[in-house]
Amino acid sequence: MNILEQLRTVLAAEFDIEPDLITMDAHLLDDLDIDSIDAIDILARLRDLTGKDLAAEALKEVRTVGDVVALVDAA
């Protein structure tokens, strides 16, 4: 399963977000109502799913789903 699909699974299950709304261009706060506290929870889930070391400090630059995917891919 690729990172986008894993992220869709997490967001749909944890935040009851319709998977079709979770696109690479979707803005976390404006489109999906994901705030910074939620983003930290998502990061922890992605760490568990991918086994990658994802720094919480990197979240400061994350604004879209695509940014999250790029963060995980770069780790």
C-alpha positions as CSV (number, residue, x, y, z in Angstrom):
1,M,0.0,0.0,0.0
2,N,1.5,3.4,-1.0
3,I,1.7,6.3,1.4
4,L,-1.4,8.1,0.0
5,E,-3.5,5.0,0.5
6,Q,-2.1,4.5,4.1
7,L,-2.9,8.2,4.8
8,R,-6.4,7.8,3.4
9,T,-7.0,4.8,5.6
10,V,-5.8,6.6,8.7
11,L,-7.8,9.8,8.0
12,A,-10.9,7.9,7.2
13,A,-10.8,5.7,10.3
14,E,-9.5,8.2,12.8
15,F,-11.2,11.4,11.7
16,D,-14.3,10.1,9.7
17,I,-13.2,11.8,6.5
18,E,-14.6,10.6,3.2
19,P,-11.6,8.9,1.4
20,D,-12.5,10.7,-1.9
21,L,-11.8,14.0,-0.2
22,I,-8.3,13.0,0.6
23,T,-6.3,14.1,-2.4
24,M,-2.7,15.2,-2.8
25,D,-4.0,18.8,-3.1
26,A,-6.3,18.7,-0.1
27,H,-5.3,21.3,2.5
28,L,-5.2,19.6,6.0
29,L,-6.8,22.5,7.9
30,D,-9.0,24.1,5.3
31,D,-10.3,21.1,3.5
32,L,-10.0,18.3,6.0
33,D,-10.3,20.1,9.3
34,I,-7.0,18.6,10.6
35,D,-5.3,20.8,13.1
36,S,-1.7,20.7,14.4
37,I,-2.6,18.3,17.3
38,D,-4.4,16.0,14.9
39,A,-1.3,16.1,12.6
40,I,0.9,14.9,15.4
41,D,-1.4,11.9,15.9
42,I,-1.4,11.2,12.2
43,L,2.4,11.3,12.2
44,A,2.6,8.8,15.0
45,R,0.2,6.5,13.1
46,L,2.3,6.8,9.9
47,R,5.5,6.0,11.9
48,D,3.8,2.8,13.1
49,L,2.6,1.9,9.6
50,T,5.8,2.7,7.7
51,G,8.4,2.1,10.3
52,K,10.1,5.4,9.2
53,D,11.5,7.9,11.7
54,L,9.3,11.0,11.1
55,A,10.3,14.1,13.0
56,A,7.5,16.1,14.5
57,E,9.4,19.3,13.7
58,A,8.9,18.6,10.0
59,L,5.2,19.1,10.5
60,K,5.8,22.9,10.6
61,E,6.1,22.9,6.8
62,V,3.2,20.5,6.1
63,R,0.1,22.1,4.7
64,T,-1.4,19.5,2.3
65,V,-1.9,15.8,2.0
66,G,0.8,15.9,-0.7
67,D,3.2,17.5,1.8
68,V,2.6,14.6,4.2
69,V,3.3,12.1,1.5
70,A,6.5,13.9,0.5
71,L,7.6,14.0,4.2
72,V,7.1,10.2,4.5
73,D,8.8,9.5,1.2
74,A,11.8,11.6,2.2
75,A,12.3,9.9,5.5
